[in-house]
């Protein structure tokens, strides 16, 4: 599309490893603390061990859209449903 010619800098951001994903999930406060390891495991199962940060944030937002209160914690079942839908 020629967009890279419009910018003078390209920045490569490596994908997040599982321990970094856990750190992001804690920072976002989107799961109960006890659910974070299982949420990270589900992500690895459905989407691979390394995940780009932009995709992770998009998927979290998709899971939050299913909640009646967007500030509520994401239940593991809702998270797994979103990941299953994305992997199929």
C-alpha positions as CSV (number, residue, x, y, z in Angstrom):
1,X,0.0,0.0,0.0
2,X,3.0,2.3,0.2
3,X,2.3,3.4,3.8
4,X,5.8,2.7,5.0
5,X,7.1,5.4,2.6
6,X,5.1,7.9,4.6
7,X,6.9,7.2,7.8
8,X,10.6,7.7,8.5
9,X,10.8,5.0,11.3
10,X,9.7,1.4,11.4
11,X,9.6,-0.2,14.8
12,X,9.6,-4.0,15.2
13,X,7.8,-5.1,18.4
14,X,8.5,-8.8,19.3
15,X,5.6,-11.0,20.3
16,X,5.0,-11.6,24.0
17,X,6.1,-14.7,25.7
18,X,3.7,-16.4,28.3
19,X,5.3,-14.7,31.3
20,X,4.9,-11.3,29.5
21,X,1.3,-12.0,28.7
22,X,0.7,-12.8,32.3
23,X,2.2,-9.4,33.2
24,X,0.0,-7.6,30.7
25,X,-3.1,-9.4,32.1
26,X,-2.2,-8.4,35.6
27,X,-1.6,-4.8,34.5
28,X,-5.0,-4.6,32.6
29,X,-6.8,-6.1,35.7
30,X,-9.1,-7.9,33.3
31,X,-9.1,-11.3,35.1
32,X,-9.2,-12.4,38.8
33,X,-5.6,-12.9,39.9
34,X,-6.2,-16.6,40.5
35,X,-7.5,-17.0,36.9
36,X,-4.5,-15.4,35.1
37,X,-2.4,-18.6,34.8
38,X,-5.3,-20.5,33.2
39,X,-6.1,-17.5,30.9
40,X,-2.4,-17.6,29.7
41,X,-2.6,-21.4,29.2
42,X,-5.8,-21.0,27.2
43,X,-4.2,-18.4,25.0
44,X,-1.2,-20.7,24.4
45,X,-3.5,-23.6,23.5
46,X,-5.6,-21.7,21.0
47,X,-3.2,-19.1,19.6
48,X,0.3,-20.3,20.1
49,X,3.0,-19.6,22.7
50,X,3.9,-16.1,21.5
51,X,1.3,-13.4,20.9
52,X,1.6,-9.9,19.5
53,X,0.5,-7.2,22.0
54,X,-1.9,-5.6,19.6
55,X,-3.8,-8.9,19.1
56,X,-3.8,-9.6,22.8
57,X,-5.4,-6.2,23.6
58,X,-7.9,-6.7,20.7
59,X,-8.9,-10.1,22.0
60,X,-9.3,-8.8,25.6
61,X,-11.6,-6.0,24.2
62,X,-13.6,-8.6,22.3
63,X,-14.1,-10.6,25.5
64,X,-15.1,-7.5,27.4
65,X,-17.8,-6.7,24.9
66,X,-19.6,-9.8,25.9
67,X,-19.9,-8.6,29.5
68,X,-22.9,-6.6,30.8
69,X,-20.5,-4.3,32.7
70,X,-17.4,-3.5,30.6
71,X,-15.4,-2.8,33.8
72,X,-16.1,-6.3,35.2
73,X,-13.5,-9.1,35.3
74,X,-13.6,-11.4,32.3
75,X,-14.7,-14.9,33.2
76,X,-12.5,-17.7,32.0
77,X,-15.4,-19.2,30.0
78,X,-15.9,-16.0,28.1
79,X,-12.2,-15.8,27.4
80,X,-12.0,-19.4,26.1
81,X,-15.1,-18.8,23.9
82,X,-13.4,-15.7,22.3
83,X,-10.2,-17.7,21.7
84,X,-12.1,-20.7,20.3
85,X,-14.0,-18.4,17.9
86,X,-10.7,-16.8,16.7
87,X,-9.0,-20.1,16.2
88,X,-11.7,-21.7,14.0
